[in-house]
Amino acid sequence: MRYVKRALAGIVLVAAAVYVGDDLSVRLPIPRGRNAYGTVQVKSYYAIPQKDRKTEFYLGDTQTVTCVHSLFPHFGYNPCWYLERKKMQRINE
């Protein structure tokens, strides 16, 4: 039981260290000269439910979304690697 507690404590400490390091790399551009923010072109589409339980889809405009070059979301921005994979965003109405 003691080993399980130590292992869990170690995992929590490593996860916290990774998050703090990721946060510092965004706040203080590490390495120097690196831009912490980027932009991604995202296409949106609207999903409108109908009375017959079907959904109609309408394409929206392409938007430029600000993202952050990190592993985790920071300052309300999603990571750029995530937005690059999710270039189509569904908007439910």
NULUM-289925 format. One line per 5 residues: number of its first residue (from 1); their letters; for each residue z, x, y of N, C-alpha, C. Coordinates in steps of 0.1 Angstrom, whole numbers. Each point is the difference from the previous one (the first is absolute). Layout:
N
NUM	a	Z:X:Y:Z:X:Y:Z:X:Y; ...
This chain:
93
1	mryvk	0:8:-12:0:-8:12:0:9:13; 7:11:-1:1:9:11:-14:6:4; -8:2:-11:-13:6:2:-10:-10:7; 2:-13:-4:-8:-10:6:3:-1:15; 12:0:4:4:-1:14:-5:12:8
6	ralag	1:12:-6:-5:12:7:-16:-1:1; -6:-4:-11:-15:-1:1:-4:-10:11; 6:-12:0:-3:-10:11:3:5:14; 11:7:1:3:6:13:-10:11:4; -5:8:-9:-10:9:2:-13:-6:4
11	ivlva	-4:-11:-6:-12:-7:3:0:-6:14; 12:-5:3:2:-6:14:-1:11:10; 6:11:-2:0:11:9:-15:6:2; -7:1:-11:-14:5:1:-8:-10:8; 1:-13:-3:-8:-10:7:4:0:15
16	aavyv	12:1:4:4:1:14:-5:12:6; 0:11:-6:-5:13:5:-16:-1:3; -7:-7:-9:-14:-2:1:-3:-9:12; 8:-10:2:-2:-10:11:3:7:13; 11:8:1:3:7:12:-10:10:4
21	gddls	-5:7:-10:-10:10:2:-13:-6:5; -4:-12:-6:-11:-7:5:1:-5:14; 12:-5:3:3:-5:14:-1:12:10; 5:11:-4:0:12:9:-14:5:2; -9:-1:-10:-13:4:1:-8:-9:9
26	vrlpi	4:-12:2:-7:-9:10:6:2:14; 13:1:1:6:2:13:-4:13:7; 1:11:-8:-4:13:4:-12:4:-8; -12:-1:6:-12:3:-7:0:13:-8; 3:-1:-13:1:12:-8:-12:-1:-10
31	prgrn	-8:10:-1:-1:12:8:-5:-3:14; 2:10:9:-3:-2:14:-14:-3:2; -3:-8:10:-14:-4:3:-5:-11:-8; 8:-5:-10:-5:-11:-8:3:-13:7; -10:-9:0:2:-13:6:8:-9:-9
36	aygtv	11:-6:4:8:-8:-9:-6:-14:-2; -9:-4:9:-5:-14:-1:-15:1:-2; -6:-11:-6:-14:-1:-3:-4:-14:2; -13:-3:-2:-5:-13:0:-9:-3:-12; 0:-13:-4:-8:-4:-11:-7:-13:3
41	qvksy	-12:-1:-3:-8:-13:2:4:-9:-11; 5:-12:3:4:-10:-10:-7:-13:2; -6:-5:-10:-7:-13:0:10:-11:-4; 0:-11:7:9:-11:-3:-9:-12:-5; 7:-8:-8:-6:-13:-4:10:-10:-1
46	yaipq	-4:-12:3:9:-12:1:0:-8:-13; 11:-3:-5:1:-9:-12:5:-14:5; -8:-10:-1:4:-13:5:0:-10:-12; 12:-5:-3:1:-9:-11:-6:-14:4; -6:-6:-10:-6:-13:2:8:-10:-7
51	kdrkt	-3:-13:2:7:-11:-6:-2:-1:-15; -11:5:-5:-3:-1:-14:5:12:-8; 10:7:6:7:11:-6:-9:13:-2; -11:0:7:-9:12:1:3:7:12; -5:12:1:2:9:12:-14:4:5
56	efylg	-2:-1:13:-12:5:6:3:13:7; -9:9:-1:2:13:6:-11:2:11; 5:5:12:-9:3:11:3:14:5; -11:8:2:2:14:4:4:0:15; 9:9:3:4:2:14:-6:13:5
61	dtqtv	4:4:12:-5:12:6:7:12:-6; -7:11:2:6:13:-3:9:5:11; 12:5:-4:10:4:10:3:14:-3; 4:7:11:4:14:-1:16:-1:0; 6:5:-11:14:0:-2:6:14:1
66	tcvhs	10:1:7:7:13:1:9:2:-12; -1:12:-5:8:4:-12:7:13:2; 9:4:-9:8:12:1:-3:9:-12; -2:13:2:-3:9:-11:13:4:-7; 5:-8:-9:12:3:-7:0:-8:-14
71	lfphf	11:2:-7:1:-7:-13:5:-14:1; 9:-2:10:7:-13:2:-4:-5:14; 2:-13:2:-2:-6:13:11:5:10; -5:2:12:9:5:11:-4:-7:13; 10:-4:8:-3:-5:14:-8:-13:-1
76	gynpc	0:-7:-11:-7:-13:-1:-15:2:-4; -4:12:-3:-14:3:-4:0:3:-15; -10:-5:-7:-2:3:-14:-6:14:-1; 2:6:-12:-6:13:-2:-15:-1:-1; -7:10:4:-15:0:0:-5:0:-14
81	wyler	7:6:-10:-5:0:-14:0:-15:-5; 10:-8:4:1:-13:-4:-12:-9:6; -2:2:13:-10:-8:7:-14:4:-5; -2:12:-4:-13:5:-5:-3:-8:-13; 10:-3:-8:-2:-7:-13:-1:-15:2
86	kkmqr	6:-5:11:0:-15:2:-7:-3:13; -13:3:0:-8:-2:12:-4:-15:2; 2:-8:-10:-2:-15:2:14:-6:0; 3:-7:11:12:-7:2:-2:-15:0; 8:-7:-8:-1:-14:-1:10:-6:10
91	ine	-5:-11:7:9:-7:10:0:-14:-5; 12:-5:-4:2:-13:-5:2:-10:11; -6:-11:0:2:-10:10:4:-13:-6
